[in-house]
Amino acid sequence: MLLKMHGTENVFYLYDVMGMDLDDKAMSEMTKDLCQDGSDGMLFVCDSEIHLAKMRIFNSDGSEPEMCGNGLRCLSRYVLEKFDCSEGVIETLKAAYSVKHIEEFHGISAIQIVLYPVKSLEHPQLKDFDTSYSFKHYTVSNPHIVGHIEDHMTKEDLTVLGEYANNHFDEGMNVNMLRVIGPGKIYVQTFERGVGITKSCGTGMTSSSVDYAIKNDYFDKAIEVYNDGGMIECQVIKEKDYKVLFTGNATYMSKHDLKGNLLESFDEDKAYKLFFNKTRI
């Protein structure tokens, strides 16, 4: 049985494979087959030797990224409910993150992740990345660049920029365009490596919130990060690197068989739509 979930309308299939032996090729091919419906990727709930569970995530093109913030919120909710606990630690490909359930977040329930470390690093290939924008490089296990815009970028322009970045950087690159819409409020558009333009990208919003906090000395305060899928909140804490408290929805949409056929739809998305409409005001 599969669940379909979304984190700020970043849509995933979730498959609990704890106790099962499913190899990388099978995960990749299953993801490519199922995500032909337009879903962004697939989350696999795997066994962990020391934590509650391990997240494996595959993008819609079958590639495996190091991390996905929106996906981790979704998987964390499922795992916390499975083990009947309010908080715990989830392992990912390169790191482990503390997660907990938040009962009330702007009228909906949510998951908060402690994302650490978020690093601001020099990238040797950034200096010859030839665009009219000034970018800064960040890592949240996976690589991001953040640039600033005054107006909303068209999908066509973001696609050209994102494809150029993914051809230019050896490891590929998530491209985030940040627009300030008010004190402590930013709007982020992302071209996600292995996916393309997505309604939201959790680690992209995290990188962008760190960039905003650095430029505006806006630490230890909630930053509202808006995107085409809704809104999440980030609180940036300055330590050796940067720690970000990352809070947003994890919404159950539907239940499916292993071929993707719909078995049952849930009502939770109605509450999220009300929340989404408030974020557009």
Secondary structure, DSSP 4 states (H G I P E B T S, - for coil): -EEEEEETTEEEEEEE-TT----HHHHHHHHHHHGGGS--EEEEEE--SSSSEEEEEEETTS---S--HHHHHHHHHHHHHHTT-SEEEEE-SS-EEEEEEEEEETTEEEEEEEEEEEEE---TTTTT--SSS--EEEESSSEEEEEE-SSPPPHHHHHHHHHHHHHHSTT--EEEEEEEEETTEEEEEEEETTTEEES--HHHHHHHHHHHHHHHT--SSEEEEEETTEEEEEEEEESSSEEEEEEE--EEEEEE-TT--EEEE-SHHHHHHHHHHHHT-
